[in-house]
């Protein structure tokens, strides 16, 4: 009897041991449970870090929401962030690290057109999907089959504003003071050509460099000829200084700008000198009534204690689009590329997103204006 009991006990111990091994084996990561890893290249240090911070906050919120659900078919989505400090060379180095060390099939970035244009040839040659949240350079349209963006091209913005200046503002004469950068220079060219094709006259075109802080000379030249509109495509800091100096000089004409103006910081930097400025903007409004926008605003306030700005909106959408492209079992670059091209009318907070055959987004723009110190629809 004792021998039978002993044998039974040994069999029980053996069964438990085998079960424990099997349980451990079941917990070993497999292709169906391992996280899906993608990369992101943003300006997280230097002068442009404030832009990168907003974009990353939107991305992190979307990432949290994705993973609190079922993730990507039960797999956690992980974003490996790299800092480009707003510099093309740093962006290329970051991209090479992500594909060689982290082995990602997809990279979100860059934020600025100059960085994205530097990375694009490498991404195309290595057949790695590059999805930019905010790059607008015209050259990206022909950058390759693996290059996508969810922000409208400069050519679209330039044509849109030229049509608006002609048809809505009834402007006959326009002066231009523009930042000398890839995106703003391209918008200036497209805007000028389209506006002149409508019969409008460009009185003068003045350029300045990022970091300049005296625009009085350009403003005086722009004011000659009594323009109906002064077009000022640029970045926040310089546009704010330009508007303050225009107010000091007593220049009261209409100022027209691009979507980079749509940032609450401009209202702090320029003060009442920003009053009346008209600008183009993607379809994002934190006070909008669309369910997806209201959902974002509530979640963003809970996480960060404030309303999301437009960059946070684009960060939120770029992760949503990326997650949608990763929904199939195949998460290779080729599959991601095919899935991005197939996206039609993705209901993002920055507008409904679809991609054309060049990887450019097709997305509506609108016109906003500063009125009583607030952004309101024109």
LUMPA-561763 format. One record per residue (C-alpha): residue number from 0; residue in three letters; x, y, z. Coordinates in Angstrom, 3 decimals. Example, Ala and Ser with C-alpha at 12.3 -4.5 7.8 and 13.67 -1.06 7.14 Angstrom:
% LUMPA-561763
+-----+-----+----------+----------+----------+
:   i :  aa :        x :        y :        z :
+-----+-----+----------+----------+----------+
:   0 : ala :   12.300 :   -4.500 :    7.800 :
:   1 : ser :   13.670 :   -1.060 :    7.140 :
+-----+-----+----------+----------+----------+
% end
This chain:
% LUMPA-561763
+-----+-----+----------+----------+----------+
:   i :  aa :        x :        y :        z :
+-----+-----+----------+----------+----------+
:   0 : unk :    0.000 :    0.000 :    0.000 :
:   1 : unk :    2.812 :    2.405 :    0.984 :
:   2 : unk :    4.620 :    1.701 :   -2.277 :
:   3 : unk :    1.450 :    2.464 :   -4.259 :
:   4 : unk :    0.973 :    5.762 :   -2.378 :
:   5 : unk :    4.595 :    6.718 :   -2.946 :
:   6 : unk :    4.298 :    5.942 :   -6.653 :
:   7 : unk :    1.129 :    8.020 :   -6.922 :
:   8 : unk :    2.819 :   10.951 :   -5.170 :
:   9 : unk :    5.791 :   10.805 :   -7.556 :
:  10 : unk :    3.437 :   10.721 :  -10.521 :
:  11 : unk :    1.626 :   13.802 :   -9.144 :
:  12 : unk :    4.888 :   15.680 :   -8.671 :
:  13 : unk :    5.963 :   14.718 :  -12.194 :
:  14 : unk :    2.622 :   15.868 :  -13.631 :
:  15 : unk :    2.897 :   19.200 :  -11.822 :
:  16 : unk :    6.475 :   19.638 :  -13.048 :
:  17 : unk :    5.512 :   18.905 :  -16.654 :
:  18 : unk :    2.535 :   21.278 :  -16.323 :
:  19 : unk :    4.779 :   24.036 :  -15.009 :
:  20 : unk :    7.151 :   23.619 :  -17.953 :
:  21 : unk :    4.239 :   23.693 :  -20.371 :
:  22 : unk :    2.913 :   26.847 :  -18.684 :
:  23 : unk :    6.278 :   28.563 :  -19.065 :
:  24 : unk :    6.421 :   27.487 :  -22.683 :
:  25 : unk :    3.006 :   29.006 :  -23.276 :
:  26 : unk :    4.257 :   32.332 :  -21.868 :
:  27 : unk :    7.205 :   32.456 :  -24.235 :
:  28 : unk :    6.703 :   35.393 :  -26.652 :
:  29 : unk :    5.591 :   34.382 :  -30.108 :
:  30 : unk :    4.961 :   36.288 :  -33.320 :
:  31 : unk :    1.330 :   36.600 :  -32.209 :
:  32 : unk :    2.130 :   38.175 :  -28.813 :
:  33 : unk :    5.379 :   40.107 :  -29.250 :
:  34 : unk :    4.983 :   43.903 :  -29.422 :
:  35 : unk :    4.921 :   45.642 :  -32.781 :
:  36 : unk :    7.724 :   48.164 :  -32.829 :
:  37 : unk :    7.832 :   51.264 :  -35.037 :
:  38 : unk :   10.069 :   54.322 :  -34.950 :
:  39 : unk :    9.478 :   58.056 :  -34.616 :
:  40 : unk :   11.845 :   60.946 :  -35.331 :
:  41 : unk :   10.888 :   64.296 :  -33.768 :
:  42 : unk :   12.633 :   67.509 :  -32.646 :
:  43 : unk :   12.792 :   66.813 :  -28.914 :
:  44 : unk :   15.630 :   69.221 :  -28.116 :
:  45 : unk :   16.857 :   72.587 :  -29.360 :
:  46 : unk :   14.807 :   75.552 :  -30.571 :
:  47 : unk :   12.121 :   73.357 :  -32.125 :
:  48 : unk :   11.524 :   71.166 :  -29.070 :
:  49 : unk :    8.272 :   72.949 :  -28.215 :
:  50 : unk :    6.796 :   71.721 :  -31.514 :
:  51 : unk :    8.065 :   68.191 :  -30.976 :
:  52 : unk :    6.661 :   68.133 :  -27.442 :
:  53 : unk :    3.123 :   68.883 :  -28.618 :
:  54 : unk :    3.315 :   66.313 :  -31.394 :
:  55 : unk :    4.680 :   63.657 :  -29.028 :
:  56 : unk :    1.940 :   64.303 :  -26.479 :
:  57 : unk :   -0.691 :   63.596 :  -29.107 :
:  58 : unk :    1.168 :   60.491 :  -30.237 :
:  59 : unk :    1.561 :   59.161 :  -26.691 :
:  60 : unk :   -2.139 :   59.630 :  -25.985 :
:  61 : unk :   -3.105 :   57.696 :  -29.122 :
:  62 : unk :   -0.563 :   55.023 :  -28.216 :
:  63 : unk :   -2.044 :   54.667 :  -24.711 :
:  64 : unk :   -5.550 :   54.341 :  -26.110 :
:  65 : unk :   -4.477 :   51.776 :  -28.683 :
:  66 : unk :   -2.755 :   49.592 :  -26.103 :
:  67 : unk :   -5.517 :   49.891 :  -23.493 :
:  68 : unk :   -7.791 :   48.365 :  -26.085 :
:  69 : unk :   -6.722 :   45.230 :  -27.865 :
:  70 : unk :   -3.535 :   46.783 :  -29.188 :
:  71 : unk :   -2.825 :   45.624 :  -32.738 :
:  72 : unk :   -4.576 :   42.251 :  -32.996 :
:  73 : unk :   -3.677 :   41.599 :  -29.372 :
:  74 : unk :   -0.096 :   42.853 :  -29.739 :
:  75 : unk :    1.167 :   45.955 :  -27.954 :
:  76 : unk :    2.255 :   48.857 :  -30.153 :
:  77 : unk :    5.622 :   50.353 :  -29.154 :
:  78 : unk :    7.103 :   53.572 :  -30.541 :
:  79 : unk :   10.871 :   54.062 :  -30.312 :
:  80 : unk :   11.482 :   57.820 :  -30.237 :
:  81 : unk :   14.607 :   59.449 :  -31.639 :
:  82 : unk :   15.564 :   63.147 :  -31.495 :
:  83 : unk :   16.561 :   65.037 :  -34.649 :
:  84 : unk :   16.739 :   68.488 :  -32.939 :
:  85 : unk :   15.185 :   69.829 :  -36.142 :
:  86 : unk :   18.349 :   69.032 :  -38.137 :
:  87 : unk :   18.397 :   66.947 :  -41.361 :
:  88 : unk :   21.710 :   65.208 :  -40.587 :
:  89 : unk :   20.507 :   64.192 :  -37.139 :
:  90 : unk :   17.292 :   62.925 :  -38.712 :
:  91 : unk :   19.175 :   60.664 :  -41.132 :
:  92 : unk :   21.364 :   59.316 :  -38.317 :
:  93 : unk :   18.274 :   58.612 :  -36.224 :
:  94 : unk :   16.593 :   56.831 :  -39.133 :
:  95 : unk :   19.636 :   54.620 :  -39.759 :
:  96 : unk :   19.702 :   53.679 :  -36.085 :
:  97 : unk :   16.011 :   52.778 :  -36.084 :
:  98 : unk :   16.245 :   50.466 :  -39.095 :
:  99 : unk :   19.623 :   48.876 :  -38.268 :
: 100 : unk :   19.361 :   48.495 :  -34.488 :
: 101 : unk :   15.639 :   48.527 :  -33.753 :
: 102 : unk :   14.680 :   46.803 :  -37.045 :
: 103 : unk :   11.473 :   48.800 :  -37.476 :
: 104 : unk :    9.395 :   48.426 :  -40.680 :
: 105 : unk :    7.948 :   51.931 :  -40.363 :
: 106 : unk :    9.056 :   55.355 :  -39.095 :
: 107 : unk :    6.871 :   58.338 :  -38.192 :
: 108 : unk :    8.702 :   61.535 :  -39.135 :
: 109 : unk :   10.151 :   63.913 :  -39.754 :
: 110 : unk :    8.218 :   66.814 :  -38.451 :
: 111 : unk :    9.920 :   69.444 :  -40.622 :
: 112 : unk :   10.123 :   69.173 :  -44.392 :
: 113 : unk :   13.904 :   69.604 :  -44.519 :
: 114 : unk :   14.376 :   66.603 :  -42.211 :
: 115 : unk :   11.854 :   64.457 :  -44.085 :
: 116 : unk :   13.437 :   65.306 :  -47.444 :
: 117 : unk :   16.835 :   64.209 :  -46.107 :
: 118 : unk :   15.464 :   60.906 :  -44.769 :
: 119 : unk :   13.235 :   60.078 :  -47.746 :
: 120 : unk :   15.948 :   58.804 :  -50.145 :
: 121 : unk :   17.273 :   56.453 :  -47.461 :
: 122 : unk :   13.773 :   55.214 :  -46.612 :
: 123 : unk :   12.989 :   54.631 :  -50.271 :
: 124 : unk :   16.244 :   52.764 :  -50.969 :
: 125 : unk :   15.807 :   50.579 :  -47.865 :
: 126 : unk :   12.077 :   50.077 :  -48.561 :
: 127 : unk :   11.033 :   51.315 :  -45.117 :
: 128 : unk :    7.732 :   53.201 :  -44.808 :
: 129 : unk :    8.173 :   56.850 :  -43.811 :
: 130 : unk :    4.992 :   58.562 :  -42.603 :
: 131 : unk :    5.329 :   62.280 :  -41.867 :
: 132 : unk :    2.810 :   63.977 :  -39.576 :
: 133 : unk :    3.441 :   67.577 :  -40.647 :
: 134 : unk :    5.848 :   67.886 :  -43.603 :
: 135 : unk :    4.460 :   69.948 :  -46.470 :
: 136 : unk :    7.295 :   70.334 :  -49.008 :
: 137 : unk :    6.203 :   69.960 :  -52.622 :
: 138 : unk :    9.228 :   67.754 :  -53.384 :
: 139 : unk :    7.859 :   64.985 :  -51.145 :
: 140 : unk :    5.156 :   64.263 :  -53.719 :
: 141 : unk :    7.781 :   62.587 :  -55.920 :
: 142 : unk :    9.990 :   61.279 :  -53.093 :
: 143 : unk :    9.059 :   57.635 :  -53.599 :
: 144 : unk :    6.608 :   54.806 :  -53.132 :
: 145 : unk :    7.316 :   54.378 :  -49.395 :
: 146 : unk :    6.904 :   58.059 :  -48.470 :
: 147 : unk :    3.571 :   59.245 :  -47.043 :
: 148 : unk :    2.277 :   62.289 :  -45.155 :
: 149 : unk :   -0.946 :   63.245 :  -43.416 :
: 150 : unk :   -0.359 :   67.003 :  -43.808 :
: 151 : unk :   -1.375 :   68.797 :  -47.037 :
: 152 : unk :    1.332 :   69.697 :  -49.562 :
: 153 : unk :    2.531 :   73.295 :  -49.895 :
: 154 : unk :    1.220 :   73.305 :  -53.430 :
: 155 : unk :   -2.275 :   72.676 :  -52.101 :
: 156 : unk :   -1.940 :   75.387 :  -49.427 :
: 157 : unk :   -0.509 :   77.912 :  -51.890 :
: 158 : unk :   -3.260 :   77.379 :  -54.453 :
: 159 : unk :   -5.947 :   77.422 :  -51.755 :
: 160 : unk :   -4.774 :   80.767 :  -50.351 :
: 161 : unk :   -4.291 :   82.373 :  -53.773 :
: 162 : unk :   -7.859 :   81.432 :  -54.693 :
: 163 : unk :   -9.096 :   82.741 :  -51.344 :
: 164 : unk :   -7.234 :   86.071 :  -51.682 :
: 165 : unk :   -8.672 :   86.554 :  -55.148 :
: 166 : unk :  -12.242 :   85.342 :  -54.713 :
: 167 : unk :  -13.019 :   86.133 :  -51.070 :
: 168 : unk :  -10.720 :   89.014 :  -50.133 :
: 169 : unk :  -10.991 :   90.549 :  -53.626 :
: 170 : unk :   -7.320 :   91.510 :  -53.369 :
: 171 : unk :   -5.864 :   93.214 :  -56.465 :
: 172 : unk :   -2.359 :   93.909 :  -55.102 :
: 173 : unk :   -0.347 :   91.799 :  -52.678 :
: 174 : unk :    3.083 :   92.190 :  -51.058 :
: 175 : unk :    4.940 :   89.198 :  -49.625 :
: 176 : unk :    7.344 :   88.879 :  -46.666 :
: 177 : unk :    8.338 :   85.228 :  -46.350 :
: 178 : unk :   10.651 :   83.018 :  -44.348 :
: 179 : unk :   13.443 :   81.600 :  -46.500 :
: 180 : unk :   12.877 :   77.902 :  -45.782 :
: 181 : unk :   11.966 :   74.934 :  -47.955 :
: 182 : unk :    8.254 :   74.849 :  -47.181 :
: 183 : unk :    7.561 :   78.582 :  -46.942 :
: 184 : unk :    9.566 :   79.359 :  -50.083 :
: 185 : unk :    7.600 :   76.724 :  -51.978 :
: 186 : unk :    4.280 :   78.086 :  -50.739 :
: 187 : unk :    5.379 :   81.583 :  -51.741 :
: 188 : unk :    6.189 :   80.448 :  -55.270 :
: 189 : unk :    2.956 :   78.498 :  -55.741 :
: 190 : unk :    0.891 :   81.291 :  -54.203 :
: 191 : unk :    2.507 :   83.943 :  -56.432 :
: 192 : unk :    2.058 :   81.957 :  -59.631 :
: 193 : unk :   -1.552 :   81.079 :  -58.914 :
: 194 : unk :   -2.437 :   84.595 :  -57.742 :
: 195 : unk :   -0.906 :   86.195 :  -60.857 :
: 196 : unk :   -2.778 :   83.705 :  -63.043 :
: 197 : unk :   -5.969 :   85.233 :  -61.605 :
: 198 : unk :   -4.804 :   88.672 :  -62.754 :
: 199 : unk :   -3.490 :   89.842 :  -59.387 :
: 200 : unk :   -0.304 :   91.906 :  -58.977 :
: 201 : unk :    2.577 :   90.994 :  -56.668 :
: 202 : unk :    4.053 :   94.353 :  -55.622 :
: 203 : unk :    7.144 :   92.982 :  -53.854 :
: 204 : unk :    8.568 :   89.779 :  -52.410 :
: 205 : unk :   10.953 :   90.007 :  -49.452 :
: 206 : unk :   12.642 :   87.057 :  -47.740 :
: 207 : unk :   14.199 :   86.730 :  -44.283 :
: 208 : unk :   16.031 :   83.982 :  -42.404 :
: 209 : unk :   14.943 :   82.037 :  -39.353 :
: 210 : unk :   16.206 :   83.872 :  -36.276 :
: 211 : unk :   15.998 :   87.362 :  -37.814 :
: 212 : unk :   14.415 :   89.917 :  -35.494 :
: 213 : unk :   14.199 :   93.168 :  -37.458 :
: 214 : unk :   11.597 :   93.324 :  -40.228 :
: 215 : unk :   11.107 :   97.068 :  -40.431 :
: 216 : unk :   12.882 :   97.367 :  -43.779 :
: 217 : unk :   10.835 :   94.585 :  -45.365 :
: 218 : unk :    7.634 :   96.021 :  -43.923 :
: 219 : unk :    8.313 :   99.484 :  -45.332 :
: 220 : unk :    8.967 :   98.007 :  -48.790 :
: 221 : unk :    5.865 :   95.838 :  -48.559 :
: 222 : unk :    3.729 :   98.849 :  -47.636 :
: 223 : unk :    4.718 :  100.771 :  -50.778 :
: 224 : unk :    2.029 :  100.613 :  -53.430 :
: 225 : unk :   -0.714 :  100.300 :  -50.810 :
: 226 : unk :   -1.261 :   96.508 :  -51.019 :
: 227 : unk :   -4.653 :   95.008 :  -50.268 :
: 228 : unk :   -2.958 :   92.122 :  -48.466 :
: 229 : unk :    0.500 :   91.386 :  -47.034 :
: 230 : unk :    1.214 :   87.647 :  -47.223 :
: 231 : unk :    3.527 :   86.447 :  -44.396 :
: 232 : unk :    4.253 :   82.690 :  -44.549 :
: 233 : unk :    6.676 :   81.860 :  -41.724 :
: 234 : unk :    7.220 :   80.434 :  -38.247 :
: 235 : unk :    5.770 :   81.642 :  -34.950 :
: 236 : unk :    8.636 :   83.610 :  -33.424 :
: 237 : unk :    9.468 :   85.625 :  -36.532 :
: 238 : unk :    5.818 :   86.211 :  -37.490 :
: 239 : unk :    5.075 :   87.519 :  -33.985 :
: 240 : unk :    7.985 :   89.956 :  -34.130 :
: 241 : unk :    7.013 :   91.058 :  -37.642 :
: 242 : unk :    3.428 :   91.783 :  -36.543 :
: 243 : unk :    4.528 :   93.747 :  -33.470 :
: 244 : unk :    6.842 :   95.871 :  -35.605 :
: 245 : unk :    4.097 :   96.386 :  -38.206 :
: 246 : unk :    1.858 :   97.717 :  -35.444 :
: 247 : unk :    4.645 :  100.028 :  -34.231 :
: 248 : unk :    5.021 :  101.369 :  -37.787 :
: 249 : unk :    1.291 :  101.971 :  -38.061 :
: 250 : unk :    0.757 :   99.443 :  -40.878 :
: 251 : unk :   -2.909 :   98.474 :  -40.789 :
: 252 : unk :   -3.363 :   96.376 :  -43.918 :
: 253 : unk :   -4.693 :   92.825 :  -43.996 :
: 254 : unk :   -2.164 :   90.142 :  -43.105 :
: 255 : unk :   -2.565 :   86.661 :  -44.571 :
: 256 : unk :   -0.582 :   83.635 :  -43.390 :
: 257 : unk :   -0.372 :   79.845 :  -43.544 :
: 258 : unk :   -1.316 :   77.056 :  -41.151 :
: 259 : unk :    1.867 :   77.473 :  -39.057 :
: 260 : unk :    0.077 :   80.511 :  -37.630 :
: 261 : unk :   -2.537 :   78.256 :  -36.014 :
: 262 : unk :   -0.844 :   77.958 :  -32.635 :
: 263 : unk :   -2.079 :   79.663 :  -29.415 :
: 264 : unk :    1.508 :   80.696 :  -28.683 :
: 265 : unk :    1.297 :   83.307 :  -31.450 :
: 266 : unk :   -1.393 :   85.106 :  -29.439 :
: 267 : unk :    0.994 :   85.337 :  -26.491 :
: 268 : unk :    4.022 :   86.295 :  -28.564 :
: 269 : unk :    2.320 :   88.904 :  -30.754 :
: 270 : unk :   -0.352 :   90.135 :  -28.358 :
: 271 : unk :   -2.935 :   92.431 :  -29.921 :
: 272 : unk :   -0.677 :   92.873 :  -32.957 :
: 273 : unk :   -2.077 :   89.523 :  -34.167 :
: 274 : unk :   -5.616 :   90.907 :  -34.237 :
: 275 : unk :   -7.237 :   90.482 :  -37.637 :
: 276 : unk :   -4.647 :   88.130 :  -39.153 :
: 277 : unk :   -6.232 :   85.634 :  -41.553 :
: 278 : unk :   -4.678 :   82.218 :  -42.139 :
: 279 : unk :   -5.294 :   78.793 :  -43.627 :
: 280 : unk :   -5.767 :   75.850 :  -41.333 :
: 281 : unk :   -6.420 :   72.129 :  -41.506 :
: 282 : unk :   -9.788 :   71.037 :  -40.178 :
: 283 : unk :   -8.932 :   70.851 :  -36.478 :
: 284 : unk :  -10.800 :   72.745 :  -33.787 :
: 285 : unk :  -10.586 :   71.707 :  -30.107 :
: 286 : unk :  -14.059 :   73.193 :  -29.695 :
: 287 : unk :  -15.417 :   71.196 :  -32.628 :
: 288 : unk :  -18.510 :   69.048 :  -32.228 :
: 289 : unk :  -17.253 :   65.968 :  -34.080 :
: 290 : unk :  -17.279 :   62.948 :  -31.711 :
: 291 : unk :  -13.638 :   62.092 :  -32.428 :
: 292 : unk :  -12.540 :   65.656 :  -31.580 :
: 293 : unk :  -14.551 :   65.798 :  -28.359 :
: 294 : unk :  -13.139 :   62.414 :  -27.341 :
: 295 : unk :   -9.582 :   63.641 :  -27.946 :
: 296 : unk :  -10.109 :   66.868 :  -25.991 :
: 297 : unk :  -11.501 :   65.043 :  -22.957 :
: 298 : unk :   -8.693 :   62.480 :  -22.931 :
: 299 : unk :   -6.005 :   65.102 :  -23.560 :
: 300 : unk :   -7.238 :   67.276 :  -20.683 :
: 301 : unk :   -7.228 :   64.285 :  -18.340 :
: 302 : unk :   -3.667 :   63.379 :  -19.301 :
: 303 : unk :   -2.057 :   66.810 :  -19.757 :
: 304 : unk :   -4.413 :   69.315 :  -18.092 :
: 305 : unk :   -5.018 :   71.460 :  -21.170 :
: 306 : unk :   -6.610 :   71.512 :  -24.618 :
: 307 : unk :   -4.665 :   69.894 :  -27.471 :
: 308 : unk :   -3.197 :   72.217 :  -30.096 :
: 309 : unk :   -3.079 :   71.410 :  -33.787 :
: 310 : unk :    0.284 :   69.628 :  -33.500 :
: 311 : unk :   -1.093 :   67.367 :  -30.781 :
: 312 : unk :   -3.990 :   66.678 :  -33.135 :
: 313 : unk :   -1.616 :   65.632 :  -35.905 :
: 314 : unk :    0.385 :   63.497 :  -33.477 :
: 315 : unk :   -2.817 :   61.781 :  -32.403 :
: 316 : unk :   -3.888 :   61.142 :  -35.993 :
: 317 : unk :   -0.524 :   59.897 :  -37.256 :
: 318 : unk :   -0.523 :   57.091 :  -34.676 :
: 319 : unk :   -4.139 :   56.278 :  -35.533 :
: 320 : unk :   -3.293 :   56.021 :  -39.228 :
: 321 : unk :   -0.177 :   53.948 :  -38.480 :
: 322 : unk :   -2.175 :   51.581 :  -36.259 :
: 323 : unk :   -4.758 :   51.124 :  -39.010 :
: 324 : unk :   -2.028 :   50.245 :  -41.510 :
: 325 : unk :   -0.688 :   47.631 :  -39.066 :
: 326 : unk :   -4.019 :   45.846 :  -38.500 :
: 327 : unk :   -3.294 :   42.969 :  -40.869 :
: 328 : unk :   -1.289 :   39.989 :  -39.627 :
: 329 : unk :    1.533 :   40.889 :  -41.980 :
: 330 : unk :    3.433 :   43.871 :  -40.498 :
: 331 : unk :    6.165 :   44.048 :  -43.113 :
: 332 : unk :    6.964 :   47.317 :  -44.879 :
: 333 : unk :    5.319 :   46.050 :  -48.051 :
: 334 : unk :    2.087 :   45.263 :  -46.234 :
: 335 : unk :    2.092 :   48.595 :  -44.375 :
: 336 : unk :    2.604 :   50.444 :  -47.665 :
: 337 : unk :   -0.293 :   48.637 :  -49.339 :
: 338 : unk :   -2.551 :   49.299 :  -46.364 :
: 339 : unk :   -1.742 :   53.020 :  -46.308 :
: 340 : unk :   -2.619 :   53.391 :  -49.991 :
: 341 : unk :   -5.916 :   51.628 :  -49.258 :
: 342 : unk :   -6.995 :   54.042 :  -46.504 :
: 343 : unk :  -10.043 :   56.076 :  -47.497 :
: 344 : unk :  -11.668 :   58.748 :  -45.332 :
: 345 : unk :  -10.040 :   57.791 :  -42.031 :
: 346 : unk :  -12.033 :   59.909 :  -39.500 :
: 347 : unk :   -9.148 :   61.778 :  -37.897 :
: 348 : unk :   -9.394 :   64.839 :  -35.663 :
: 349 : unk :   -7.526 :   66.855 :  -38.324 :
: 350 : unk :   -9.976 :   65.878 :  -41.044 :
: 351 : unk :  -10.816 :   62.808 :  -43.076 :
: 352 : unk :   -7.640 :   61.213 :  -44.366 :
: 353 : unk :   -7.066 :   59.436 :  -47.670 :
: 354 : unk :   -3.876 :   59.029 :  -49.706 :
: 355 : unk :   -3.401 :   59.585 :  -53.421 :
: 356 : unk :   -1.058 :   57.575 :  -55.653 :
: 357 : unk :    1.915 :   59.700 :  -54.502 :
: 358 : unk :    1.327 :   59.130 :  -50.790 :
: 359 : unk :    0.038 :   62.701 :  -50.413 :
: 360 : unk :   -2.951 :   63.226 :  -48.174 :
: 361 : unk :   -6.191 :   64.562 :  -49.587 :
: 362 : unk :   -7.656 :   66.660 :  -46.796 :
: 363 : unk :   -9.779 :   69.798 :  -46.633 :
: 364 : unk :   -8.458 :   73.192 :  -45.486 :
: 365 : unk :  -10.361 :   76.102 :  -43.990 :
: 366 : unk :   -9.734 :   79.778 :  -43.210 :
: 367 : unk :   -9.382 :   81.158 :  -39.676 :
: 368 : unk :   -8.924 :   84.646 :  -38.282 :
: 369 : unk :   -7.783 :   86.251 :  -35.028 :
: 370 : unk :  -10.749 :   88.109 :  -33.565 :
: 371 : unk :  -10.884 :   89.577 :  -30.047 :
: 372 : unk :   -7.710 :   87.700 :  -29.219 :
: 373 : unk :   -9.095 :   84.290 :  -30.262 :
: 374 : unk :   -8.974 :   81.991 :  -33.268 :
: 375 : unk :  -12.355 :   81.924 :  -35.012 :
: 376 : unk :  -13.565 :   80.700 :  -38.417 :
: 377 : unk :  -13.355 :   83.453 :  -41.046 :
+-----+-----+----------+----------+----------+
% end
